[in-house]
Amino acid sequence: MDGEDRRRKVAFLLLALAAVMAVASAAFAVLIELRTANVDQLGGTPMVDVNCPAADPCEINRVKWVLTSSYPYLVDQVRVDWQTRETSGASYTVYVTLFDNSGNPISGGSATQTASSSPVSTYVDVSPDADPAEVYKVQIVIVQN
């Protein structure tokens, strides 16, 4: 057998192997059917500005601590003094989270505040009551409902 015959046989075997692989892979293909009615709806918006729910300038005027009335004195509530952006017809949820010296949340809560034309004090009950010695940071989040 000369070199030319050998190359032809190898080429034929490779071609035959490729054909077998193509047929085998087609045999394992599965058609997945999906109807539009079985796809949950999805939509998005372009990037839009986020407005602060507090009046301009966007700020909280003060945070005060309300402690339990007996020993051991623990942080029971956080009073957030601020001015709502809307003066009527709106409500807000004020969220408070207290953090320890490692930045871990240790307590938190939320309260609803109605819009007002005057400054408001929103009292947020936090749970569990927090040891004042463990409170290193506070985060306030206000969302218009």
Secondary structure, 3 states (H helix, E strand, C coil): CCHHHHHHHHHHHHHHHHHHHHHHHHHHCCCCCCCHHHCCCCCCCCCCCCCCCECCCCCEEEEEEEECCCCCCCEEEEEEEECECCCCCCEEEEEEEEECCCCCEEEEEEEEEECCCCCEEEEEEEEEEECHHHCCEEEEEEEEC
